[in-house]
Amino acid sequence: MDYHSLILVVDDQPRAHIALASLFESEGYRLAFAASGSEGLAMAIQMRPDLILLDVMMPDMDGFEVCRHLRADPRTAEMPLIMVTALDDQRSLLRGIEAGADDFITKPFNRAELRTRVRTITRLNRYRRLWESRDRYEQLVERSPNGVLIIDSAGVIRLANPAACELLESTPDALITQEVFQIVAQDRCAELTDRLQSLTAGRVEHLHLETILVTQCGLRRPVALAAGRCEWDAGAAIQLLVRDITDQKRAELLDVERRHVAYDLHDGVAQHITGVYQHIQLFARQFRPRSPEALAALNQLQEMARRAVSEIRRVLEGLRPIALDDFGLVGALEMLVESFRTEGWELTFAAHIGDQRLPVPVETALFHIVQEALTNTAKHAGKRHADIRMTRDDKTVLLTVRDKGQGFDPSAILGSSGIGQRLGLHAMRERAALVGGELRIETGLGRGVAIIAVIPLSGGNNGH
């Protein structure tokens, strides 16, 4: 017996409501009542009942018309419907079938017969809904770009989608019935065990962490896991969403290496070049050459030294903006914005990302995306106006850089010879992708350009 099914009774007679309530409430069904056909239509859409008991003889809209309206509306077309009628002639039954009724009960009805028919239909409808829901879920899982694993209470893998199989270089047959800890790096098993136990015990609702899985070939693959409780085959289970963060980890290592190189250049080569430039300037002030040739050579030497200092600063800024370490992302962007303003730009900048620092690779990527976006605006927009906004929640950082320039047709740009702009857009997309994010462009001729970057904060860890 189904103790959760909702039955909608559509009948203009209060006595029918009382009779049906006494019949079904003791069976555990939930009941709703409509006193007219139009009210029944509205309640069917709003409540989505498991079964409709529809009286034929009603004043404003008879049951045949109500049935036709229900079957014509996609929201109610599949709802099981039993017509309750005092008409027992063949013509009335045919009209009901043509209108879309699933079954008929003739008044005065046999209580046991009606109870049995309702029980059968509600059970079949619940079963159909369950399988449709499961089928939709499995389709979503099959098409998901991220790995999905279902693990039962014993830690055994019960489902692995194609993305998970590709990530682990395995097959569903090889993964299913395997214990999940057989695919986890040995040095990470203890941590994952503790976290999953917290989840199954109900101490946390959701779980986010980074770990390392081992492919069938023995390769260690860093992943971000999002886990939650679910049911599978009538038992408690855990659903794991698995995202490959190999590129993100490479970006972090690359960023660390860039920082080391930047510090070495700053403390070594940059200091020496700056010292040479200052000594040349001092020499030029104290010992002015008399011959025009010597003066020209000294001026050329000063210019070469100045360019060398400027170039080493540019290289350092490209490797790792020192301002990021000293002032954080917001402070570094404020300095960048101010430097553009001194060149005549009209810029607005607003950042709401809290006081906690973002991961170093994320800060670096966002800084360079803003820098590249403004550089592209200077080259191609025709105007020096831009708006920079950045927000943050528990899972992502959203950056938008919007200019007021002439805009462009993205398809035309990709096929044109504007290689500088194409490379600029590609570089920004690549920076976002390296930290697991995505970058999209909203533009059109005469509508300006909006660069929108969405960067995940991997594993729910918003700090370093």
Beta strands, then each sheet from edge to edge (+ up, - down):
strand 1: 6-10
strand 2: 30-34
strand 3: 51-55
strand 4: 81-85
strand 5: 103-106
strand 6: 147-152
strand 7: 157-160
strand 8: 206-214
strand 9: 220-232
strand 10: 235-244
strand 11: 346-352
strand 12: 385-392
strand 13: 396-403
strand 14: 438-443
strand 15: 449-456
sheet 1: 2+ 1+ 3+ 4+ 5+
sheet 2: 7+ 6- 10+ 9- 8+
sheet 3: 11+ 12+ 13- 15+ 14-
end
